[in-house]
Amino acid sequence: MKKMLGIILLISGIFTLGSCGTSNTSESTGPTYADGEFLEAFSTGLENRWEFIDSNVELGEKESLTEAITIEKNILEDFKNRQFEDSKLQEKAISYINQLNEGLDLLDTFGADSFYENWDSYYAKRTQTILDFTENYDLSFSEKHASTIAEMRAHGKEVQQVADNKEALEALFQNVVFEYEPTEYDDDYKNYVAIVENNAGFDISTFDATINIIDSDEVVVDNQYIFADNWKNSQKFRFEFMTDKEVAKQEIKINYFEISQ
């Protein structure tokens, strides 16, 4: 009888061990990804930032912006070291956190002549980022801040449109080469001409660019400028400049343009 009882206890122990092993395996669910947490924190950080600004209107501009960015940064900073399932979202998250740090660095120059111009560029880049997040991820904001996020999205769209237009113009001039055009009275100054067709997809009300003249030693030896007004889509335009320098290579940089409305 004792021998039989020992066998029963032994079998029971085997089943118990087997059961424990199965339970431990089922509890292993893999890594915990931060994707959802980050998107929720992203919305929370923006709303906390806006709440602070709305509630502290008596603060100076630098102090208000510094504290507002810090509030958002403190909510998001730990996500730089978290694991994401979506690698593209992780890249964007880290980029946005770095962008917050850029804002704090920029505020160190508050009062300098260049600050507001640099801040406008920074804000433009930030609204583009926020537009990207709101268009590509499931984010929610309280009704109280609906107008704020709508304004930022509208600004981001405008900035993105300008960037897209500039990219189209840069592509238009990427392979343009100005050729020497002999004239009846050639002297030290020679004339260079390029005929460019506007296939950017829009009418251009005004346009100007700089031509860097580079010699055979790879030295920029002159700068010339080209202009166009009322340049219609699909229309060809004759650009020209004169220089007395050796023209081994040319670099074209777009300075300014406006699109016809």
C-alpha positions as CSV (number, residue, x, y, z in Angstrom):
1,M,0.0,0.0,0.0
2,K,2.9,2.4,0.9
3,K,4.5,1.5,-2.5
4,M,1.3,2.4,-4.4
5,L,1.0,5.7,-2.5
6,G,4.6,6.6,-3.4
7,I,3.9,6.0,-7.1
8,I,0.7,8.2,-7.0
9,L,2.6,11.0,-5.3
10,L,5.4,10.7,-7.9
11,I,3.0,11.0,-10.8
12,S,1.2,13.9,-9.2
13,G,4.6,15.7,-8.9
14,I,5.4,15.1,-12.5
15,F,2.0,16.7,-13.6
16,T,2.5,19.6,-11.3
17,L,6.0,20.4,-12.7
18,G,4.6,20.1,-16.2
19,S,1.8,22.4,-15.4
20,C,4.2,25.0,-13.9
21,G,6.4,24.8,-17.0
22,T,3.4,25.5,-19.3
23,S,2.3,28.4,-17.2
24,N,5.7,30.1,-17.4
25,T,5.9,29.8,-21.2
26,S,2.5,31.3,-21.7
27,E,3.4,34.3,-19.6
28,S,6.3,35.2,-21.9
29,T,4.6,37.8,-24.2
30,G,7.7,39.4,-25.7
31,P,8.9,43.0,-25.5
32,T,6.6,45.9,-24.5
33,Y,6.6,48.5,-27.3
34,A,6.2,52.2,-26.6
35,D,4.3,53.2,-29.8
36,G,0.9,53.7,-28.1
37,E,2.3,55.3,-25.0
38,F,4.4,57.8,-27.0
39,L,1.4,58.9,-29.2
40,E,-0.6,59.5,-26.0
41,A,2.3,61.3,-24.4
42,F,2.8,63.4,-27.5
43,S,-0.8,64.7,-27.3
44,T,-0.5,65.2,-23.5
45,G,2.8,67.1,-23.9
46,L,1.3,69.5,-26.4
47,E,-1.8,70.1,-24.3
48,N,0.1,70.6,-21.1
49,R,2.4,73.1,-23.0
50,W,-0.6,75.1,-24.2
51,E,-2.3,75.0,-20.8
52,F,0.9,76.5,-19.3
53,I,1.1,79.3,-21.8
54,D,-2.6,80.1,-21.4
55,S,-2.3,80.2,-17.6
56,N,1.0,82.2,-17.4
57,V,0.4,85.2,-19.8
58,E,2.2,87.5,-17.3
59,L,5.6,85.8,-17.9
60,G,8.1,87.2,-20.3
61,E,8.4,85.7,-23.8
62,K,11.7,83.9,-23.2
63,E,10.7,82.5,-19.8
64,S,7.3,81.4,-21.0
65,L,8.7,79.6,-24.1
66,T,11.5,78.0,-22.1
67,E,9.2,76.6,-19.4
68,A,6.6,75.5,-22.1
69,I,9.2,73.5,-24.0
70,T,10.6,72.0,-20.9
71,I,7.2,70.8,-19.8
72,E,6.8,69.0,-23.1
73,K,10.4,67.7,-23.1
74,N,10.0,66.2,-19.6
75,I,7.0,64.2,-20.7
76,L,8.7,62.8,-23.9
77,E,12.4,62.6,-23.1
78,D,12.4,59.0,-21.7
79,F,11.0,57.7,-25.0
80,K,14.4,58.2,-26.6
81,N,15.5,55.0,-24.8
82,R,12.3,53.0,-25.4
83,Q,11.7,50.2,-27.9
84,F,9.1,50.9,-30.7
85,E,7.5,48.3,-32.9
86,D,7.2,50.9,-35.8
87,S,10.8,51.9,-36.5
88,K,9.7,54.9,-38.5
89,L,7.6,56.2,-35.6
90,Q,10.7,55.7,-33.3
91,E,12.8,57.8,-35.7
92,K,10.2,60.5,-35.7
93,A,9.8,60.4,-31.9
94,I,13.6,60.9,-31.4
95,S,13.7,63.6,-34.0
96,Y,10.9,65.5,-32.3
97,I,12.5,65.3,-28.9
98,N,15.7,66.6,-30.5
99,Q,13.7,69.4,-32.0
100,L,12.5,70.4,-28.5
101,N,16.2,70.6,-27.4
102,E,16.9,72.7,-30.5
103,G,14.2,75.1,-29.3
104,L,15.9,75.5,-25.9
105,D,19.3,76.0,-27.5
106,L,17.7,78.7,-29.8
107,L,16.2,80.5,-26.8
108,D,19.7,81.0,-25.4
109,T,20.2,83.5,-28.3
110,F,17.0,85.4,-27.3
111,G,17.7,89.1,-27.8
112,A,20.1,88.7,-30.7
113,D,19.2,90.3,-34.0
114,S,18.9,86.9,-35.7
115,F,16.6,85.3,-33.1
116,Y,13.2,86.0,-34.5
117,E,14.2,85.0,-38.0
118,N,15.7,81.7,-36.7
119,W,12.7,81.2,-34.4
120,D,10.3,81.5,-37.4
121,S,12.3,78.9,-39.3
122,Y,12.2,76.6,-36.2
123,Y,8.5,77.1,-35.7
124,A,7.9,76.3,-39.4
125,K,9.8,73.0,-39.1
126,R,7.9,72.2,-35.9
127,T,4.5,72.7,-37.5
128,Q,5.5,70.5,-40.4
129,T,6.4,67.8,-37.8
130,I,3.1,68.2,-36.0
131,L,1.2,68.1,-39.3
132,D,3.0,64.8,-40.1
133,F,2.0,63.2,-36.7
134,T,-1.6,64.3,-36.9
135,E,-2.0,63.1,-40.5
136,N,-0.3,59.7,-40.1
137,Y,-1.2,58.6,-36.5
138,D,-4.3,58.3,-34.4
139,L,-4.0,61.3,-32.0
140,S,-6.7,63.0,-30.0
141,F,-6.9,66.5,-28.5
142,S,-9.5,68.1,-26.3
143,E,-12.1,70.4,-27.8
144,K,-10.5,73.3,-25.8
145,H,-7.4,73.1,-28.0
146,A,-9.0,72.2,-31.3
147,S,-8.4,75.7,-32.7
148,T,-4.7,75.7,-31.7
149,I,-4.0,72.4,-33.4
150,A,-6.0,73.5,-36.4
151,E,-3.9,76.6,-36.7
152,M,-0.6,74.7,-36.4
153,R,-1.8,72.2,-39.0
154,A,-2.7,75.0,-41.4
155,H,0.7,76.6,-40.9
156,G,2.4,73.3,-41.4
157,K,0.6,72.7,-44.7
158,E,1.6,76.2,-45.9
159,V,5.2,75.5,-45.0
160,Q,5.1,72.1,-46.7
161,Q,3.6,73.6,-49.8
162,V,6.4,76.2,-50.1
163,A,9.0,73.4,-49.5
164,D,7.4,71.3,-52.3
165,N,7.3,74.3,-54.7
166,K,11.0,75.1,-54.0
167,E,11.9,71.4,-54.5
168,A,10.1,71.5,-57.9
169,L,12.1,74.7,-58.9
170,E,15.4,73.2,-57.8
171,A,14.6,70.1,-59.9
172,L,13.8,72.4,-62.8
173,F,17.3,74.1,-62.6
174,Q,19.2,71.0,-61.6
175,N,20.6,70.3,-65.1
176,V,20.5,73.8,-66.5
177,V,23.8,74.9,-68.0
178,F,24.4,78.5,-69.3
179,E,26.2,78.4,-72.6
180,Y,28.5,81.1,-74.0
181,E,26.7,83.1,-76.7
182,P,29.1,85.1,-78.9
183,T,28.1,88.7,-79.7
184,E,29.2,91.1,-82.3
185,Y,31.1,93.2,-79.8
186,D,32.7,90.6,-77.6
187,D,35.2,92.0,-75.1
188,D,36.4,90.8,-71.7
189,Y,32.8,90.3,-70.6
190,K,31.0,87.4,-72.3
191,N,27.4,86.6,-72.4
192,Y,25.9,83.3,-71.1
193,V,22.4,82.1,-71.9
194,A,20.0,79.3,-70.9
195,I,16.5,78.7,-72.2
196,V,14.4,77.1,-69.4
197,E,10.9,75.8,-69.7
198,N,8.7,76.1,-66.6
199,N,7.5,72.5,-66.0
200,A,7.2,73.0,-62.2
201,G,3.4,72.7,-62.5
202,F,2.5,76.3,-61.4
203,D,2.8,79.9,-62.6
204,I,5.6,82.0,-61.0
205,S,4.9,85.7,-60.4
206,T,8.5,86.5,-59.4
207,F,11.7,84.5,-59.2
208,D,15.4,85.2,-58.6
209,A,18.5,83.1,-58.2
210,T,22.2,83.4,-57.8
211,I,24.8,81.8,-60.2
212,N,28.1,80.9,-58.6
213,I,30.8,81.1,-61.3
214,I,33.5,78.5,-60.6
215,D,36.8,78.3,-62.3
216,S,39.0,75.3,-63.2
217,D,40.6,75.4,-59.7
218,E,37.2,74.9,-58.1
219,V,37.2,78.5,-56.8
220,V,34.1,80.7,-56.8
221,V,35.3,83.7,-58.8
222,D,32.1,85.6,-59.4
223,N,28.3,85.8,-58.5
224,Q,25.7,86.7,-61.1
225,Y,21.9,86.9,-60.7
226,I,19.0,85.9,-62.8
227,F,15.4,87.1,-62.6
228,A,12.0,86.3,-64.0
229,D,8.5,87.8,-63.6
230,N,5.1,86.4,-64.7
231,W,6.7,83.1,-65.8
232,K,3.7,80.9,-66.8
233,N,3.6,77.2,-66.4
234,S,4.9,75.4,-69.6
235,Q,6.3,78.7,-70.8
236,K,10.0,79.1,-71.9
237,F,12.1,81.9,-70.5
238,R,15.5,83.2,-71.6
239,F,17.9,83.7,-68.7
240,E,21.3,85.4,-69.2
241,F,24.2,86.9,-67.4
242,M,27.6,88.4,-68.3
243,T,31.0,87.8,-66.6
244,D,34.6,88.5,-67.4
245,K,35.7,85.4,-65.3
246,E,36.5,81.9,-66.4
247,V,33.4,79.8,-66.4
248,A,34.4,76.1,-65.8
249,K,31.3,75.3,-63.7
250,Q,28.1,76.9,-62.5
251,E,26.0,76.5,-59.4
252,I,22.5,77.8,-59.3
253,K,20.9,78.7,-55.9
254,I,17.3,79.8,-55.7
255,N,16.9,82.9,-53.5
256,Y,13.3,83.8,-53.7
257,F,10.1,83.0,-55.5
258,E,6.4,83.7,-55.4
259,I,3.6,81.5,-56.9
260,S,0.8,83.2,-58.8
261,Q,-2.5,82.8,-57.0
